[in-house]
Amino acid sequence: MRAFTAVCAVFVSVLCIATGLAQSESERGVEVFGGFTRSRSDLACCAGNGNGYHLGVGYTPIRFLLLGTEFSHAVGTDPQYVRHLHFGPQLRIPISSLRPFARVMVGFSEHQTKCPDLPDVLKTRGFSVAMGGGIDLMVHPRAGIRVISLDRIRTEDQWDTRASFGAVFLFF
C-alpha cells in the first residue's frame, strides 16, 4: 500500500508540473518503441535469466512528458519466463540529440519458474511497480535509438531487473 501511495504522489506531482509548463511546450505526438530485453528475476529459490522483446507506446502531451504503456516478455530455460505490463509517466530532458528519461510505472507481472528444490513449476502473478530510466539517441527528427533502458521492478516480495535497447519512432 505504501508503494501505491508513493506512485500516486509522483503521478500527481508530474501532472502539476506538466500543466504549469504546457503553455511553453507544444510538441505533441505518439512514440513507439520496440527492442531486445534482458531480464533477471531475484526469486527466493532460484534466480531466472531471460531474453526477449520489449514494446512500448505512448502519447506526448508536451515535449518533456510521455504517458505510456510497456510490455516485455523474456524467456529463460524451459519452462521459465517473465512478463511485465506497465502504465505511467516518463519524464524526458532533451539535450541536443540525446533524450535522457526517468519513469515510474505501475502494472502487473507474471513469472513462471522451475526451481531445483521444488517439485512443480512455480507461477506467480501480481501488482508491480517499475522504476527506471535510460537514454535515447535521436538520429533523425522522427527516429532514434534507445541506447539503454534500465528498470527495477518490484512485485510483492521480489525484485526484477530489466535492461533493454532498440528503436524509437516519433509520430506527430
SULCOR-V930250 format. One record per residue. N is the residue number from 1. RES is the residue in three letters. PHI is phi in degrees with one decimal (999 if undefined). PSI is psi in whole degrees, -180 to 180 (none if undefined). Layout:
# SULCOR-V930250
[[N/RES/PHI/PSI] [N/RES/PHI/PSI]]
This chain:
# SULCOR-V930250
[[1/MET/999/-33] [2/ARG/-64.7/-39] [3/ALA/-63.4/-41] [4/PHE/-64.8/-41] [5/THR/-63.7/-42] [6/ALA/-65.0/-43] [7/VAL/-63.1/-42] [8/CYS/-63.1/-40] [9/ALA/-64.6/-42] [10/VAL/-64.5/-43] [11/PHE/-63.0/-44] [12/VAL/-64.6/-39] [13/SER/-62.7/-43] [14/VAL/-62.2/-42] [15/LEU/-64.5/-38] [16/CYS/-65.3/-44] [17/ILE/-64.6/-42] [18/ALA/-61.9/-43] [19/THR/-69.0/-31] [20/GLY/-69.8/-33] [21/LEU/-101.6/1] [22/ALA/-62.6/-30] [23/GLN/-74.0/-28] [24/SER/-87.4/-20] [25/GLU/-115.5/125] [26/SER/-125.2/8] [27/GLU/-74.7/117] [28/ARG/-119.2/154] [29/GLY/169.1/-173] [30/VAL/-118.2/137] [31/GLU/-116.9/136] [32/VAL/-124.7/133] [33/PHE/-125.6/142] [34/GLY/-148.3/136] [35/GLY/-174.6/-169] [36/PHE/-91.4/146] [37/THR/-133.9/149] [38/ARG/-123.0/126] [39/SER/-125.3/144] [40/ARG/-132.7/128] [41/SER/-107.0/130] [42/ASP/-97.1/76] [43/LEU/-83.1/156] [44/ALA/-62.9/-41] [45/CYS/-88.3/-29] [46/CYS/-164.7/153] [47/ALA/-102.6/131] [48/GLY/-108.4/136] [49/ASN/-109.2/146] [50/GLY/-152.6/154] [51/ASN/-118.7/147] [52/GLY/-176.6/-145] [53/TYR/-123.3/159] [54/HIS/-137.6/121] [55/LEU/-121.9/146] [56/GLY/-151.3/151] [57/VAL/-146.5/145] [58/GLY/-158.5/165] [59/TYR/-111.2/136] [60/THR/-106.7/100] [61/PRO/-73.3/-31] [62/ILE/-139.8/164] [63/ARG/-55.6/-38] [64/PHE/-98.9/3] [65/LEU/-125.9/131] [66/LEU/-121.3/128] [67/LEU/-105.7/111] [68/GLY/-142.9/180] [69/THR/-133.8/147] [70/GLU/-136.8/146] [71/PHE/-132.6/133] [72/SER/-134.0/148] [73/HIS/-140.0/120] [74/ALA/-125.5/135] [75/VAL/-113.7/131] [76/GLY/-103.3/-150] [77/THR/-67.7/143] [78/ASP/-56.9/128] [79/PRO/-105.5/27] [80/GLN/-78.1/138] [81/TYR/-157.3/163] [82/VAL/-141.3/135] [83/ARG/-127.1/141] [84/HIS/-132.1/136] [85/LEU/-131.7/116] [86/HIS/-132.8/152] [87/PHE/-130.9/145] [88/GLY/157.6/-176] [89/PRO/-86.8/152] [90/GLN/-133.0/122] [91/LEU/-95.5/135] [92/ARG/-125.7/149] [93/ILE/-127.3/96] [94/PRO/-66.6/126] [95/ILE/-128.4/97] [96/SER/57.4/-120] [97/SER/-92.6/-3] [98/LEU/-94.6/144] [99/ARG/-132.6/84] [100/PRO/-67.4/148] [101/PHE/-143.2/157] [102/ALA/-135.9/149] [103/ARG/-151.2/155] [104/VAL/-134.3/120] [105/MET/-130.0/152] [106/VAL/-119.9/155] [107/GLY/172.2/-142] [108/PHE/-133.7/151] [109/SER/-131.8/151] [110/GLU/-136.1/133] [111/HIS/-125.9/142] [112/GLN/-132.0/123] [113/THR/-138.8/147] [114/LYS/-118.4/106] [115/CYS/-91.9/145] [116/PRO/-62.1/-31] [117/ASP/-92.0/5] [118/LEU/-117.2/138] [119/PRO/-73.4/-28] [120/ASP/-112.0/167] [121/VAL/-74.3/132] [122/LEU/-95.6/122] [123/LYS/-124.2/124] [124/THR/-127.3/145] [125/ARG/-135.2/147] [126/GLY/179.2/172] [127/PHE/-65.0/142] [128/SER/-143.8/159] [129/VAL/-125.2/129] [130/ALA/-111.3/129] [131/MET/-127.5/132] [132/GLY/179.0/-160] [133/GLY/-175.4/-171] [134/GLY/176.1/-167] [135/ILE/-137.8/130] [136/ASP/-105.4/136] [137/LEU/-108.4/112] [138/MET/-81.5/116] [139/VAL/-98.2/-9] [140/HIS/-154.4/155] [141/PRO/-57.2/-23] [142/ARG/-116.3/5] [143/ALA/-146.2/147] [144/GLY/-152.9/177] [145/ILE/-118.6/126] [146/ARG/-82.1/102] [147/VAL/-64.3/-46] [148/ILE/-155.3/144] [149/SER/-137.1/123] [150/LEU/-125.8/126] [151/ASP/-130.4/143] [152/ARG/-108.8/127] [153/ILE/-120.0/124] [154/ARG/-103.0/120] [155/THR/-124.6/112] [156/GLU/47.2/-101] [157/ASP/-113.3/25] [158/GLN/-141.1/161] [159/TRP/-117.2/142] [160/ASP/-118.4/150] [161/THR/-119.6/131] [162/ARG/-128.1/126] [163/ALA/-119.3/134] [164/SER/-139.0/159] [165/PHE/-150.3/161] [166/GLY/167.8/-155] [167/ALA/-109.2/143] [168/VAL/-121.9/131] [169/PHE/-123.0/138] [170/LEU/-112.6/133] [171/PHE/-124.8/115] [172/PHE/-112.4/none]]
